[in-house]
Amino acid sequence: MKSPCISICRFDGRTGWCVACARTLPECREWKKAPRPRLLAISKALPARLAKLDARGIRVVEDA
């Protein structure tokens, strides 16, 4: 499964989520070795996390 990382790794101190991909540092570290069900669980959580980061005005998006 493709990583959601966009190579902008900065973590929000309040949530612990990356402000670009919304994963936690432990989730980022486990990504390459995690079983597919774990990757799917992480991926499922990301849209809501990204929306919360957007609502706080701290989400960083990749330039197109």
Backbone torsions as a table, in degrees:
resi	resn	phi	psi	omega
1	MET	NA	137.0	-178.0
2	LYS	-70.6	138.3	178.7
3	SER	-71.9	142.5	175.7
4	PRO	-79.8	0.3	-177.8
5	CYS	-62.2	136.1	174.0
6	ILE	-118.3	21.1	175.6
7	SER	62.6	33.5	171.9
8	ILE	-126.2	83.0	-171.7
9	CYS	-96.0	93.9	174.1
10	ARG	-134.1	133.2	-173.3
11	PHE	-109.4	135.0	177.3
12	ASP	-73.7	126.8	-178.2
13	GLY	-65.7	-26.2	-178.1
14	ARG	-78.6	-43.0	-175.5
15	THR	-102.7	-25.9	-173.9
16	GLY	83.7	4.4	-178.9
17	TRP	-89.3	145.7	171.2
18	CYS	-65.2	135.1	-178.1
19	VAL	-75.6	-3.8	177.4
20	ALA	-105.5	-46.3	-176.1
21	CYS	-110.8	-11.4	176.6
22	ALA	73.3	11.8	174.7
23	ARG	-89.5	157.1	173.1
24	THR	-81.7	164.7	177.6
25	LEU	-59.0	-45.5	176.9
26	PRO	-60.0	-37.6	177.6
27	GLU	-65.0	-39.6	177.2
28	CYS	-62.6	-43.6	-177.8
29	ARG	-66.1	-36.0	-176.4
30	GLU	-85.7	-8.9	-169.7
31	TRP	-53.2	-48.9	-174.7
32	LYS	-68.3	-23.9	-175.8
33	LYS	-109.7	-8.2	-176.1
34	ALA	-71.1	146.1	175.8
35	PRO	-68.8	155.8	-176.2
36	ARG	-52.5	-43.0	178.6
37	PRO	-59.0	-35.9	177.7
38	ARG	-67.6	-42.5	178.6
39	LEU	-62.0	-40.7	178.5
40	LEU	-64.7	-39.3	178.4
41	ALA	-64.3	-43.5	177.7
42	ILE	-62.5	-49.3	-178.0
43	SER	-58.8	-38.1	-179.9
44	LYS	-64.0	-31.4	-178.9
45	ALA	-78.5	-20.3	-171.0
46	LEU	-65.4	-43.9	-178.8
47	PRO	-56.9	-42.4	179.2
48	ALA	-66.6	-39.9	178.1
49	ARG	-63.8	-44.8	179.9
50	LEU	-61.6	-39.2	177.8
51	ALA	-62.4	-39.9	178.1
52	LYS	-66.7	-38.9	176.6
53	LEU	-65.2	-40.9	176.2
54	ASP	-59.4	-45.3	-177.8
55	ALA	-61.4	-31.3	178.2
56	ARG	-87.3	-5.3	178.2
57	GLY	72.5	26.8	-177.5
58	ILE	-119.7	2.9	179.4
59	ARG	-71.7	138.6	175.9
60	VAL	-108.2	128.5	178.8
61	VAL	-112.8	151.8	179.7
62	GLU	-71.0	136.7	175.4
63	ASP	-68.4	137.0	-180.0
64	ALA	-82.0	NA	NA
